[in-house]
């Protein structure tokens, strides 16, 4: 009966957590291992949910919070050495954009102690930790640890108890305390306080799925555009009229010609999807993502893209052996479906000198995403490549509108070469970030891109000629327009050397903090050009991002909002919250959003990872865990969980003076229009 009740309790907790958006991706358990008559290992094991990371005890400055263990001291034991941790993964973390050691799935921490007397003892400790997935981090959490050490003369065996062992509390030779059992009272508190209100935000599963789908659609769109770009290269474009003419003339009826052309297009798609499958099979879907943060593979990718770029610029041709093309051509003469398939394969081989660099770049980029990204990328590329053959076969009259082959095809090829060269430095930047060499800091990266695109603009204006270019007496309007666009983009990047955010290329250059001057050359946060001064601040206010007046205490901010008659925007944030900084830099900086943030609302920014201790007399006992809260950040984290049933940041709440929501709260919202609509609707609701 007890086990049945326990099962029902666990099921209820799971259901409640799902409905409430309360994320709890790490479970801790403890065990002991006897080393000698007086020495023991205290083992703390973390079980981590998929896609979440627990961080090492040592992390770089300005990174996530490390995992920290503290133990109550007593005279019954003494510590031996430092706490050891299992081997983690050391690589570039996508959230913090720095090399960090973290753990996935499981992590084990071992502390060795030596008994100083003849009696056993109970050692109590606490672990403070922080977990993140690829898009967000949770506030710091604290879990109690308890280890029961038997007296030396009573313990005659060394035992490590499996996690699922059914161990009695009275068995002193095999002792394990699972913190799940220790936290039964905490669980009951959670059940009592958490409601099943799901309107506040998407569940974690829905959010992760949304991000994954968005990433795959981005890859597909880029690959599709790349396929159209490949069509305009000298190796592929002349093949369109020849291939379509073959199908329409050799087929007995027009319908048969269209059918064969469609089959030809499908064969092209299958060939490139098969290539994506080979890449995934060789490295493994999960391994591809790991490769993207491996320093040596990033260096190899950099060199590979530089080779592709020089090939497009005319330094040399990358070609498959002619014998391959000859063998495939002979198979294409067989006719029927097999012949059509080999004709498609012949196109892939013959055009490799133009499509190879593009396909290689796409596979490298898709590899950084892992999973089915290589399939999606190759499908998008091949779909764009195959569509014209089917469409022109169905509507032969369209062929008359095609431009004639000429020097412009090589111009397209050179343009792609410059893009390949610029993209190559992104992979070199990844390697530099992993090694923390600071050779390719933000200013250096931008300077390289400015030089590349500046030279491209000169090329498009006809000021520079490359080996395969035709004589040019004048430039076309299209080429002039493209040159002006590239020149404008080059000029746009120049202010980035002085600290401009450059939102159009966000994610390509290193982050602002990975630079010689994080705030830009000559930038001062409280410079003379500012519009606010500290003397104008209300009591308890601070200067927030973009000089927005902000409160860090809820009651103080609410009182000020009532005084000035404005609604309250609660910003649940964190010092180590990367997505919070992205929202501030990319969304809040927009004039149409910044203006109401400065004039129409009172901003209360509550940092859930604030490690300052609570003032004397203001200590709080958690309604969730029953433990005493020690830090200001814990207070705000509990407030977010109890009132809004969420614990991820950023999290934004617009409310009136009665602390009632004016509009449903939102989380990370990078879409500027969506966030602006949400903000305006909330402010308008307050004015009604």
SULRAPE-V79606 format. One record per residue. N is the residue number from 1. PHI is phi in degrees with one decimal (none if undefined). Layout:
BEGIN
n = {N/N}
phi = {PHI/PHI}
END
This chain:
BEGIN
n = {1/2/3/4/5/6/7/8/9/10/11/12/13/14/15/16/17/18/19/20/21/22/23/24/25/26/27/28/29/30/31/32/33/34/35/36/37/38/39/40/41/42/43/44/45/46/47/48/49/50/51/52/53/54/55/56/57/58/59/60/61/62/63/64/65/66/67/68/69/70/71/72/73/74/75/76/77/78/79/80/81/82/83/84/85/86/87/88/89/90/91/92/93/94/95/96/97/98/99/100/101/102/103/104/105/106/107/108/109/110/111/112/113/114/115/116/117/118/119/120/121/122/123/124/125/126/127/128/129/130/131/132/133/134/135/136/137/138/139/140/141/142/143/144/145/146/147/148/149/150/151/152/153/154/155/156/157/158/159/160/161/162/163/164/165/166/167/168/169/170/171/172/173/174/175/176/177/178/179/180/181/182/183/184/185/186/187/188/189/190/191/192/193/194/195/196/197/198/199/200/201/202/203/204/205/206/207/208/209/210/211/212/213/214/215/216/217/218/219/220/221/222/223/224/225/226/227/228/229/230/231/232/233/234/235/236/237/238/239/240/241/242/243/244/245/246/247/248/249/250/251/252/253/254/255/256/257/258/259/260/261/262/263/264/265/266/267/268/269/270/271/272/273/274/275/276/277/278/279/280/281/282/283/284/285/286/287/288/289/290/291/292/293/294/295/296/297/298/299/300/301/302/303/304/305/306/307/308/309/310/311/312/313/314/315/316/317/318/319/320/321/322/323/324/325/326/327/328/329/330/331/332/333/334/335/336/337/338/339/340/341/342/343/344/345/346/347/348/349/350/351/352/353/354/355/356/357/358/359/360/361/362/363/364/365/366/367/368/369/370/371/372/373/374/375/376/377/378/379/380/381/382/383/384/385/386/387/388/389/390/391/392/393/394/395/396/397/398/399/400/401/402/403/404/405/406/407/408/409/410/411/412/413/414/415/416/417/418/419/420/421/422/423/424/425/426/427/428/429/430/431/432/433/434/435/436/437/438/439/440/441/442/443/444/445/446/447/448/449/450/451/452/453/454/455/456/457/458/459/460/461/462/463/464/465/466/467/468/469/470/471/472/473/474/475/476/477/478/479/480/481/482/483/484/485/486/487/488/489/490/491/492/493/494/495/496/497/498/499/500/501/502/503/504/505/506/507/508/509/510/511/512/513/514/515/516/517/518/519/520/521/522/523/524/525/526/527/528/529/530/531/532/533/534/535/536/537/538/539/540/541/542/543/544/545/546/547/548/549/550/551/552/553/554/555/556/557/558/559/560/561/562/563/564/565/566/567/568/569/570/571/572/573/574/575/576/577/578/579/580/581/582/583/584/585/586/587/588/589/590/591/592/593/594/595/596/597/598/599/600/601/602/603/604/605/606/607/608/609/610/611/612/613/614/615/616/617/618/619/620/621/622/623/624/625/626/627/628/629/630/631/632/633/634/635/636/637/638/639/640/641/642/643/644/645/646/647/648/649/650/651/652/653/654/655/656/657/658/659/660/661/662/663/664/665/666/667/668/669/670/671/672/673/674/675/676/677/678/679/680/681/682/683/684/685/686/687/688}
phi = {none/-62.4/-66.2/-63.5/-62.9/-64.7/-63.2/-64.0/-63.5/-62.5/-62.5/-64.9/-62.2/-61.6/-65.2/-62.8/-63.1/-62.8/-73.6/-100.8/65.9/-85.6/-88.6/-141.0/-82.7/-127.0/-116.9/-112.2/-138.5/-128.0/-153.9/-125.6/-134.0/-79.4/-100.8/-148.9/-64.2/-122.2/-109.7/-139.5/-102.1/-93.0/-108.9/-111.9/-113.4/-106.4/-104.5/-113.3/-68.3/-56.6/75.0/-105.5/-123.5/-104.2/-94.8/-67.0/-75.5/-125.9/-131.7/-66.9/-62.4/68.5/-97.3/-70.5/-73.5/-75.0/-80.0/-126.5/-109.4/-129.8/-128.6/-69.2/-87.0/-149.9/-78.2/-82.9/-150.8/-138.2/-76.1/-122.4/74.0/-93.3/-71.7/-98.5/-123.7/-66.6/-71.0/-104.1/-109.0/-110.6/-162.8/-72.4/-82.2/-68.6/-79.8/-96.6/58.2/-151.6/-78.8/-142.0/-94.4/-140.5/-122.1/-121.2/69.8/-142.7/-149.2/-126.1/-121.9/-123.9/-116.8/-95.7/-130.1/-129.7/-69.1/-104.5/-136.0/-101.2/-104.1/-75.9/-156.7/-110.6/-104.3/-108.0/-148.2/-147.5/-115.7/-107.0/-149.7/-136.0/-127.0/-138.6/-108.0/-77.0/-127.9/-157.3/-127.7/-97.7/-64.6/-56.2/-125.0/-133.4/-131.5/-75.7/-122.9/-132.1/-126.4/-100.9/-102.2/-74.5/-64.5/-55.1/-71.4/-89.5/-104.6/-112.3/-132.5/-97.8/-142.9/-118.4/-87.4/-58.0/-59.4/-99.6/-70.8/-98.4/-106.5/-82.5/-66.3/-90.8/-82.9/-86.0/-92.6/-139.0/-119.2/-147.4/-117.5/-88.9/-65.0/-63.4/-68.9/-66.3/-104.5/-59.6/-64.4/-65.2/-61.8/-62.9/-65.7/-62.1/-62.2/-72.6/-100.1/-91.9/-106.8/-93.9/-93.8/-105.1/-81.8/-65.1/-163.5/-67.2/-69.0/-60.2/-63.2/-65.9/-64.6/-62.1/-63.5/-63.5/-66.1/-63.2/-63.8/-63.1/-64.9/-68.9/-64.7/-63.6/-61.6/-61.2/-64.1/-63.7/-64.5/-63.7/-64.2/-65.1/-63.9/-66.5/-64.0/-63.7/-59.8/-93.8/-95.4/-62.4/-84.2/-110.1/-55.7/-65.3/-75.9/-62.1/-64.7/-65.4/-68.8/-64.2/-61.9/-61.0/-68.9/-73.1/-86.0/-81.3/-83.1/-69.1/-128.8/-64.4/-62.2/-65.7/-63.8/-63.6/-60.5/-65.0/-65.5/-65.6/-61.6/-60.9/-64.6/-63.2/-62.8/-60.5/-61.5/-63.1/-62.3/-74.6/-64.3/-61.1/-63.3/-62.9/-65.5/-62.4/-61.0/-64.8/-67.7/-66.5/-105.7/89.3/-59.9/-74.4/-67.0/-59.9/-66.5/-65.5/-61.5/-65.3/-108.9/-84.3/-61.9/-70.6/-68.2/-65.9/-65.7/-63.4/-60.5/-59.1/-63.9/-63.3/-69.5/-64.3/-61.9/-58.9/-62.9/-63.2/-64.9/-66.4/-77.0/105.5/-68.5/-165.9/-111.6/-97.4/-133.9/-78.6/-55.0/-60.7/-61.7/-63.8/-63.4/-64.5/-64.6/-66.9/-60.9/-64.9/-69.2/-67.2/-72.1/-70.6/77.2/69.1/-62.6/-63.4/-61.6/-63.4/-60.1/-70.6/-65.0/-64.9/-64.8/-63.1/-60.5/-60.9/-76.0/-64.7/-89.8/-60.8/-62.3/-99.6/-83.8/-54.2/-60.2/-68.3/-61.9/-60.7/-64.1/-62.4/-65.8/-63.1/-66.5/-66.2/-61.8/-69.1/-93.4/74.1/61.3/-92.6/-55.3/-60.4/-62.3/-62.2/-61.9/-69.0/-66.5/-62.0/-64.1/-70.4/-63.2/-66.3/-72.2/-87.2/-54.7/-59.3/-63.7/-70.8/-68.7/-70.5/-69.9/-74.9/-129.1/-58.3/-62.0/-64.8/-59.8/-66.9/-86.5/-70.5/-70.3/-74.8/-63.8/179.7/-64.0/-62.8/-64.3/-69.2/-62.4/-61.4/-62.9/-64.9/-57.8/-64.0/-62.1/-64.4/-63.7/-60.0/-64.1/-65.0/-65.0/-57.2/-71.4/-64.7/-71.8/-65.5/-63.7/-58.9/-62.9/-64.0/-66.0/-62.7/-82.3/52.8/-81.0/60.1/-81.2/-118.5/-70.1/-55.4/-64.2/-67.0/-58.7/-65.3/-62.2/-64.9/-65.0/-61.9/-66.3/-61.4/-74.3/-66.1/-66.5/-60.9/-62.3/-62.1/-63.4/-66.3/-80.8/82.8/-85.4/-128.6/-120.5/-114.9/-49.8/-97.3/-74.1/-81.1/-55.2/-126.1/-86.3/-156.7/-108.9/-75.8/-63.7/-62.5/-67.1/-62.4/-63.0/-64.3/-62.8/-63.8/-63.6/-65.9/-63.6/-62.5/-64.3/-63.2/-65.1/-59.5/-76.5/-58.6/-60.4/-61.0/-66.5/-109.0/102.9/-64.0/-70.0/52.4/-63.5/-62.0/-116.4/-56.4/103.1/-89.2/-72.0/-60.0/-65.5/-58.1/-76.2/-103.4/-153.5/-67.3/-134.9/-55.0/-101.1/90.8/-62.0/81.5/-87.4/-128.4/-64.6/-117.5/-69.3/-67.0/-81.3/-70.4/-101.0/-118.6/-132.7/-65.3/-65.5/-83.7/-71.6/-68.3/-60.9/87.9/-88.1/-134.4/-86.8/-92.7/-60.5/59.4/61.5/-79.3/-70.3/-135.3/-109.3/-107.3/-123.6/-63.1/-65.1/-64.8/-65.8/-64.7/-63.3/-67.4/-61.1/-65.8/-67.2/-96.4/71.9/-122.2/-70.1/-107.9/-110.0/-86.6/-113.8/-76.6/-138.4/-158.5/-62.9/-100.7/-90.8/-67.9/-66.0/-65.2/-66.5/-62.9/-62.7/-66.8/-78.8/-102.1/-105.0/-64.3/-74.8/-65.8/-52.7/-70.6/-98.9/-63.3/-60.4/-66.1/-64.7/-86.1/-112.8/-109.1/-136.6/-110.5/-89.3/-119.1/-98.2/-107.4/-88.9/-76.1/-110.5/-69.4/-91.1/-70.7/-69.3/-65.3/-60.2/-58.3/89.0/-111.9/-63.5/-125.6/-94.6/-62.2/-75.3/-90.2/-104.0/80.2/-92.0/-79.1/-81.1/-108.4/-114.8/-61.8/-60.5/-63.0/-62.4/-72.4/-64.1/-65.3/-60.0/-64.2/-67.2/-70.4/-87.8/-118.9/55.5/-148.6/-139.6/-102.6/-123.8/-74.8/-146.3/-116.4/-128.8/-105.2/-138.7/-93.6/-74.2/-90.8/65.0/-100.8/-65.2/-83.8/-159.3/-59.1/-60.8/-131.9/-102.4/-61.4/-131.4/-72.1/-73.8/-61.8/-65.1/-63.5/-68.8/-63.2/-62.4/-61.2/-64.4/-65.1/-62.8/-66.8/-64.7/-63.7/-65.0/-70.1/-76.8/-70.6}
END
